[in-house]
């Protein structure tokens, strides 16, 4: 596989974000048709890490962090055509590195992705609680 370039980006285009979510399968759980909401999701994230091949977005990590104590990795998406090459694991590694060693990293897995997180050795807590979104 040609070289994948990883970078922290201040923002990404809404269309490319929607497309990588769609191609990853995560789009089934995101409001892709609500462009305004998708734009706000990008604008209000303060840590976006991308994986690009020849400029094309093939993976993204979108997180909210204070860079001192906590980091919520809200979206981890890799285009299905590029899965199985370590891109998701590297996006997590880069997100954690950029959030800083003092920050814990939390994510909520889609049911069909639990196996991936277990495979890469991500710890699974038994002390989390969740209020689901109302819409």
N, C-alpha and C positions, 0 to 999 in steps of 0.2 A: 504494500500500500504506500502511495506517495506520502510525503511528509505532511503531518497534521500540525498546524501552528496553534498554540494555546496563548491566549492573552486576556488580560483584564481590559474590558471596554467600558467606557462611561455610559454608553447606550448602544442599542442595536435597532435596526429597522423593524417596525411592527410586522411587515409582510414576511421577512425572513424568520422572525421569531415564530409566527403562526405556522409557517411551513415546516420548520424543524419540529415543532410540537406535533403537527399532523403526521409527519413522516416517522416520528418516534413511537407513536401510539398514545402518547400522553395527551394529545389533543382531544381524545374522547372525554377527558376529565377537566377540560379547560373551556372557557367561553369564547371559542375562536371566532364566532360570528359577531361578537360584540367588540368591534375594533376600538372603540373609545376605552372600554375596560381593559383591553389588552395593552393599549398604549399607556394607561395609568400603571399597569403592572410593571412595565419596563421603566417608566419614569420614576417610580417610587422605590425601585430596588436600588440598593447602594453598593452591591457587589455582583457584577456580571462577568462571568468567565466564559470565553468562547473557544470552540475548536473549529478551525477553518481548514479546508482543503482547497487550494488555489482560489482563495477568497470566498468560497461558498461556505455558509454556516452549516456544519454537520453535527454540532453538539453545543449545548449551552447549559450553564449552571446559573440560576438566578437566585440571589440570596439577599436577606436583610440582616445586617449585623451592626453592632456598636464597636467592633474591632477591639474590644477589651474583655468581654465576658461571654457573649452569646452570638450565635450565628444560626439563623433559620434558613436552611437550603430549601427553598420553596419549589423550584423546578429544576430537575435534572433530566435532560432530554438528549438522546443521540439518535440521529436518523437510522432507521432499521438497516439500511444498506451499509452502514459503518459500524454497527454493533458487533461485539465480539472481538474487538481489537484493542481494548483497554482504554478507550476514550472516556467512558463514564467514570471509571476509576481515577483517571488522571484529572478529570474535571473536579472531582471531589477533593483530590489531593491539593490541587491549586486553590480551590475555594478555602480549604482549611488553612493552607499556608498564608494566603492573603488576609484572612480573618484574624490571624495571629495565634500564637501558641497559648495565650490565656483564654481564648474563646472555645467554648464547647460548640459542637456542630450538631444540629438537630434536623431531621427530615422526617416527613410522613410518607411512607411508601404506598404506591398504588398496589393493590392486591397481587397483580401479576408480576411485580418487580421485587417482591420480598426475597425470592430465591437469589437474585442478583446481589442484593446487599449482604445476604448471608454468605454467598460465595466469596465476596471480596473481604470478608471478615469484619464488617461493620457491626459494632456492638448493638444489641437490641435491648432497650430498657423495658422494665416492667412497671415503671412508675410514672408513665405519661398519662395525661388527661386531655380531653379534646371537646370543645364546643364546635360542632359543625356549622358551616356557613348557612345562613337562612336562604340565600339564593345564589 
